[in-house]
Amino acid sequence: MKTVAFLTLGCKVNTYESEAMLKLLTQASYQEVDFKEKADVYVINTCTVTNTGDSKSRQMIRKAIRQNPQAIICVVGCYSQVASDEVRKIEGVSIVLGTQFRQQIVELIEEFQQTHQQIVKVADVMRLNHFEDLDIDSFTKNTRAFLKIQDGCNNFCTYCIIPYARGRVRSRDPQSVLKQAQSLVDHGFVEIVLTGIHTAGYGQDFDNYSFYDLLVDLTTKVKGLKRLRISSIEMSQVTHEIIDLIATSPIIVDHLHIPIQAGCDTTLKRMNRHYTTQEFADKLKELKEKLPTLSVTTDVLTGFPGETEEEFQQTYHWIEDMHFNQLHVFPYSKRKGTPAAKMDNQVDGIVKKERVKQLLDLSTKLQSEFASWQIGKTLEVLIEERQGNYMVGHASNYLKVHVNLPDSAVGKIYHVNIISQDGVDLIGCVDHEEN
């Protein structure tokens, strides 16, 4: 039997797309093997958010070539979209796909087998107006199911390369979303994570159907769905009706990831982020008043061009005052073709590294504080894997919980009494399994 190995870098969207391509290859009689093993075909799904993503992508391509010089090497995703010339020049690369044409991966592999001529298929993403529908019934490595509902982004933040890699917003047909959601639940998944490049931008390209409408339909029409999670949402899209829906729905979890990027208005303006810190804070206050158990995590980008020590301190203390429950911290990475790459006053790498450290230390402090507030409470925990003597899973608020259960608990939701914490993680005992 022919074998295929996948290596996926970057975001949950890439994870979804890799699983979709794996499904197509499995249907074509390919057997998946670990990326470390010798395979007939290697698929490297790349990331280009940062320079590190580019470097890691090239590293993994060359690793696959070394493992089997006779293998078919397929390079797909964001890095191959924006730097296709760089990728095609790597000796040993067989197929280069951008962020489209993944449905054709089997046919393209067969074509290469016949011709042994390098294939490059990279679309002009700025001209795309149709969502590439990729179906998935199951995930090989996850107990939570990702459901990609849209692609692209219209925001064009000055630091971000992704709109140039993914194009503008394109939303999946609502009936296709609902059909796939039902299929995932029917295959045993109790939690679905809505994902996309700009997830809550879903529906911007529709006339009479919004992200809110999709949430209503998913929570009322998908039979058997127990948990629905939004992978990320911009604060401008956290509308009053969405807040009310989350507050009243037993299915939408009490966790939102809302990127802030900076806690300083002058920095936000240079980033072309379309809000002020006051507007963000006002909406966050409303969220926490209506959803007192809500966990809010965020993204922070530090070392942006022109970020002075004073601006950084403003960001640090503002984030501290907002009491986010976890920070995803990124140093600014200059991306060719973006407005920020041409800005004056680029921040020194050593300074960026120190600021990242300070923010990560703050994140640990905030996580630990939030974890301590859960002691004595009962949380709904989806069990995902074994770690040593404990089974581990995520609560609805996305905190990691350790509990003594058998391996058969994987994929099930338990009500867990929280008795202590270990750093930023929680330890609990089972109250009962959810019916």
C-alpha positions in Angstrom: 0.0 0.0 0.0 1.2 3.5 -0.8 2.0 5.7 2.2 1.7 9.4 3.0 3.1 11.5 5.8 1.7 14.9 6.8 3.5 17.8 8.6 1.2 20.7 9.5 2.5 24.0 10.7 0.6 27.0 11.9 -3.1 27.5 12.8 -6.2 25.4 13.3 -7.2 26.2 9.7 -4.2 24.4 8.4 -5.0 21.4 10.7 -8.5 21.3 9.2 -7.1 21.4 5.7 -4.5 18.7 6.3 -7.2 16.4 7.7 -9.3 17.1 4.6 -6.4 16.3 2.2 -5.7 13.2 4.3 -9.3 12.0 3.8 -8.9 12.4 0.1 -5.7 10.4 0.0 -7.0 7.7 2.3 -10.0 7.3 0.0 -7.4 6.8 -2.8 -5.8 3.9 -0.9 -3.0 5.8 0.8 -2.0 4.8 4.3 -0.9 7.5 6.7 2.5 7.0 8.5 4.4 9.3 10.9 6.3 12.1 9.3 9.5 10.7 10.8 9.1 7.5 8.8 9.9 6.8 5.2 6.9 7.5 3.0 6.0 7.5 -0.7 4.4 11.0 -0.4 5.1 13.8 2.0 2.7 16.7 2.4 4.1 19.8 4.2 1.3 22.3 5.0 3.2 25.5 5.6 2.8 28.7 7.6 4.0 32.2 6.8 2.7 34.3 9.7 6.3 35.0 10.9 9.8 34.6 9.5 10.1 31.6 11.9 7.1 30.0 10.1 8.9 30.4 6.7 12.2 29.0 8.1 10.4 26.0 9.8 8.6 25.3 6.5 11.8 25.2 4.5 13.4 23.0 7.3 10.6 20.4 7.1 10.6 20.3 3.3 14.3 19.5 3.3 13.8 16.9 6.1 11.3 15.1 4.0 13.6 15.1 1.0 16.4 13.7 3.1 14.2 10.9 4.5 13.2 9.7 1.1 14.8 11.4 -2.0 12.5 9.3 -4.2 9.3 10.5 -2.5 6.8 12.9 -4.0 7.1 16.1 -2.0 4.0 18.2 -1.9 4.3 21.7 -0.4 1.0 23.5 0.3 -0.4 26.4 2.2 0.4 30.0 3.0 4.2 30.0 2.6 4.0 28.3 -0.8 1.3 30.9 -1.7 3.3 34.0 -1.1 6.8 32.6 -1.9 6.1 30.0 -4.6 9.3 30.9 -6.5 11.4 30.1 -3.4 9.6 26.8 -2.8 9.8 25.6 -6.4 13.6 26.2 -6.5 14.2 23.8 -3.5 15.6 20.7 -5.2 13.4 17.7 -4.7 10.0 19.6 -4.4 7.5 17.9 -6.7 4.2 19.8 -6.3 3.7 23.4 -5.1 0.1 24.4 -4.1 -0.9 27.7 -2.6 -4.0 28.1 -0.5 -6.3 26.7 -3.2 -6.6 23.4 -5.3 -6.3 21.1 -2.3 -9.3 19.1 -3.6 -7.1 18.1 -6.5 -4.2 16.7 -4.5 -4.8 13.1 -5.5 -5.0 14.0 -9.2 -1.9 16.1 -9.0 0.1 13.4 -7.3 -1.0 10.9 -10.0 0.0 13.5 -12.7 3.4 13.8 -11.2 3.9 10.1 -11.1 3.3 9.9 -14.8 5.2 13.0 -15.9 7.9 13.5 -13.2 7.6 17.2 -14.0 7.3 19.7 -11.2 3.7 21.0 -10.8 3.0 24.6 -9.5 -0.6 25.7 -9.0 -0.9 29.0 -7.2 -4.0 31.1 -7.7 -4.4 34.9 -7.5 -6.1 34.9 -4.2 -7.2 38.5 -4.5 -9.5 37.4 -7.3 -11.2 34.6 -5.4 -14.8 34.9 -4.5 -15.7 31.2 -3.8 -15.1 29.1 -0.7 -13.2 25.9 -1.3 -15.4 23.3 0.4 -13.4 20.6 2.0 -15.4 17.9 3.9 -14.2 16.0 7.0 -15.9 13.3 9.0 -13.3 12.7 11.6 -9.9 13.8 13.0 -7.0 11.4 13.4 -5.4 13.2 16.3 -8.1 15.3 18.0 -11.1 14.7 20.3 -12.4 18.2 19.5 -13.5 18.7 15.9 -12.5 21.8 13.9 -15.0 23.1 11.4 -13.7 25.6 8.9 -16.5 28.0 8.1 -14.7 30.8 6.1 -11.4 31.8 4.5 -9.6 35.1 4.0 -9.6 38.5 5.8 -10.6 42.0 4.8 -8.9 43.9 7.7 -5.4 44.4 6.2 -3.6 45.1 9.5 -0.3 46.7 8.6 1.8 43.9 10.0 -0.1 40.9 8.6 0.7 38.9 5.5 -2.3 36.6 5.7 -4.7 38.6 3.5 -2.1 38.3 0.7 -1.9 34.6 1.3 -5.6 33.9 1.8 -7.4 36.7 0.0 -10.6 38.4 1.1 -13.4 36.9 3.1 -15.2 33.9 1.5 -17.9 32.2 3.6 -19.0 28.6 3.5 -22.6 27.9 2.5 -24.7 27.7 5.7 -26.2 24.4 4.7 -22.8 22.9 4.1 -21.7 24.1 7.5 -24.7 22.5 9.2 -24.4 19.3 7.2 -20.7 18.9 8.2 -21.5 19.8 11.8 -24.1 17.1 12.0 -21.8 14.6 10.4 -19.1 15.3 12.9 -21.5 14.9 15.8 -22.8 11.6 14.2 -19.1 10.4 14.2 -18.9 10.9 17.9 -17.5 14.4 18.4 -19.2 16.3 21.3 -17.3 19.6 20.8 -16.9 21.5 17.6 -14.5 24.5 17.2 -15.5 27.0 14.6 -12.4 28.1 12.8 -11.3 30.3 9.9 -8.8 32.9 9.0 -11.2 35.6 10.3 -13.8 33.3 11.9 -16.4 35.8 13.0 -16.1 37.6 9.6 -18.3 34.8 8.4 -21.2 36.1 6.4 -19.6 39.5 5.4 -19.9 38.3 1.8 -23.6 37.3 2.2 -26.6 39.6 1.9 -28.9 38.2 4.6 -27.0 35.7 6.7 -24.6 36.6 9.5 -22.2 34.9 11.9 -24.9 35.3 14.6 -27.4 33.5 12.3 -25.0 30.7 11.9 -24.5 30.4 15.7 -28.3 30.2 16.2 -28.6 27.5 13.5 -25.8 25.4 14.9 -27.1 25.5 18.4 -30.7 24.7 17.5 -30.5 22.5 14.4 -27.5 20.1 15.0 -28.8 17.2 17.0 -26.5 15.9 19.7 -24.0 18.8 19.7 -22.9 19.4 23.3 -20.2 22.1 23.0 -19.6 24.8 20.4 -16.4 26.9 20.6 -15.4 30.0 18.6 -11.7 29.8 17.8 -11.3 33.6 17.7 -13.5 36.7 17.4 -12.7 40.4 16.9 -14.2 42.7 19.6 -15.9 44.7 16.9 -17.9 41.5 16.0 -18.9 40.8 19.6 -22.4 42.3 19.2 -25.0 42.7 21.8 -27.0 39.8 20.3 -24.0 37.5 20.3 -23.4 38.3 23.9 -27.0 37.5 24.8 -26.8 34.3 22.8 -23.7 33.1 24.6 -25.2 34.0 27.9 -28.4 32.0 27.3 -27.1 29.0 25.2 -26.2 25.8 27.1 -24.0 24.8 24.1 -21.7 27.8 23.4 -18.8 27.6 25.8 -17.8 30.3 28.3 -14.5 31.1 26.6 -13.7 33.7 23.9 -10.4 34.4 22.3 -10.4 38.1 21.4 -7.2 39.6 20.0 -6.1 43.0 21.3 -2.5 43.1 19.8 -1.6 46.2 21.8 -2.9 48.1 24.8 -1.8 51.5 23.5 -3.9 53.6 21.1 -1.0 55.0 19.1 0.4 51.5 18.5 -3.1 50.3 17.5 -3.4 53.1 15.0 -0.1 52.3 13.3 -1.3 48.6 13.2 -4.5 49.7 11.5 -6.6 48.0 14.2 -10.1 49.5 14.0 -10.8 50.1 17.7 -9.4 52.0 20.7 -8.4 50.6 24.1 -11.4 52.3 25.6 -13.9 50.8 23.1 -12.3 47.4 23.8 -12.5 47.8 27.6 -16.1 48.9 27.5 -17.2 45.9 25.5 -15.1 43.6 27.8 -16.8 45.0 30.8 -20.2 44.3 29.2 -19.2 40.8 28.5 -18.0 40.1 32.0 -21.2 41.6 33.5 -23.5 39.4 31.5 -21.2 36.4 31.6 -19.5 36.3 35.0 -17.8 32.9 34.4 -16.4 33.9 31.0 -12.7 33.3 30.3 -11.2 35.8 27.9 -7.8 35.1 26.2 -6.0 37.4 23.8 -3.2 37.9 21.3 -0.4 40.4 21.9 2.1 41.6 19.3 5.1 43.3 20.8 8.1 45.0 19.2 5.9 46.6 16.5 7.8 49.4 14.5 7.9 52.6 16.6 6.9 50.8 19.8 8.7 52.9 22.5 9.4 51.7 26.0 6.5 54.0 27.1 4.1 52.4 24.6 5.2 49.0 25.7 4.6 49.9 29.4 1.1 51.2 28.5 0.3 47.9 26.8 1.7 45.8 29.7 -0.3 47.7 32.4 -3.5 47.9 30.3 -3.5 44.2 29.8 -2.8 43.6 33.4 -5.7 45.8 34.4 -8.0 44.0 32.0 -7.3 40.7 33.7 -7.2 38.5 30.5 -6.9 34.9 31.5 -4.1 34.0 29.1 -1.9 35.8 26.5 -0.7 34.5 23.2 2.5 36.6 22.8 4.3 37.2 19.5 7.3 39.3 18.6 6.7 41.5 15.5 8.1 39.8 12.4 8.8 41.9 9.3 6.8 40.5 6.4 7.8 41.6 2.9 5.0 43.3 1.1 3.2 44.6 4.2 3.1 48.3 5.1 4.8 47.8 8.5 7.9 46.3 6.8 8.6 49.8 5.4 8.0 51.7 8.6 10.8 53.6 10.4 12.0 52.8 13.9 12.1 49.0 13.6 12.6 47.6 17.1 15.8 45.8 18.0 15.6 42.0 18.3 17.0 41.9 21.8 14.4 44.5 23.0 11.6 42.4 21.4 12.9 39.3 23.1 12.9 41.0 26.5 9.4 42.4 26.0 8.1 38.9 24.9 9.5 37.5 28.2 7.8 40.1 30.3 4.5 39.5 28.6 4.8 35.7 28.9 5.6 36.1 32.6 2.5 38.2 32.9 0.5 35.6 31.1 1.6 32.9 33.6 0.6 35.2 36.5 -2.8 35.8 35.0 -3.4 32.1 34.2 -2.4 31.1 37.7 -4.8 33.7 39.2 -7.7 32.5 37.0 -7.0 28.9 37.8 -7.1 29.6 41.6 -10.5 31.1 41.2 -11.8 27.8 39.9 -11.0 25.8 43.1 -14.2 24.6 44.7 -16.2 25.0 41.5 -17.6 22.2 39.2 -16.4 22.5 35.6 -17.4 20.6 32.4 -14.3 18.9 31.1 -13.8 17.1 27.7 -11.2 14.4 28.3 -8.6 14.3 25.6 -5.5 12.2 26.5 -3.5 10.5 29.2 -0.6 12.2 30.9 1.1 10.0 33.5 -1.4 9.0 36.2 -4.1 11.4 35.0 -6.4 11.9 32.1 -6.3 15.4 30.9 -8.8 17.6 29.1 -10.0 21.1 28.7 -12.9 22.7 30.6 -15.4 24.7 28.8 -13.5 27.9 29.9 -10.4 26.3 28.3 -8.4 25.6 31.4 -6.5 22.3 31.4 -7.8 19.8 34.0 -6.2 16.6 35.4 -8.5 13.9 36.7 -8.3 10.3 37.6 -10.2 8.4 35.0 -9.7 5.3 32.8 -8.5 5.6 29.2 -12.0 4.9 28.0 -13.0 8.4 29.1 -11.4 10.0 26.0 -13.9 12.0 24.0 -16.4 12.2 26.9 -17.5 15.2 29.0 -17.4 14.9 32.8 -18.5 17.3 35.5 -15.4 17.7 37.6 -15.1 19.2 41.1 -11.9 21.3 41.2 -9.9 20.6 44.3 -6.4 22.1 43.7 -4.1 23.6 41.1 -0.7 22.8 39.7 0.7 26.0 38.3 -1.7 27.0 35.6 -3.4 23.6 35.4 -6.2 22.3 37.6 -6.7 19.0 39.5 -10.2 17.6 40.2 -12.3 14.6 40.9 -15.3 13.4 38.9 -18.8 14.4 40.0 -20.6 12.6 37.1 -20.5 12.1 33.3 -22.6 14.3 31.2 -25.6 12.4 29.6 
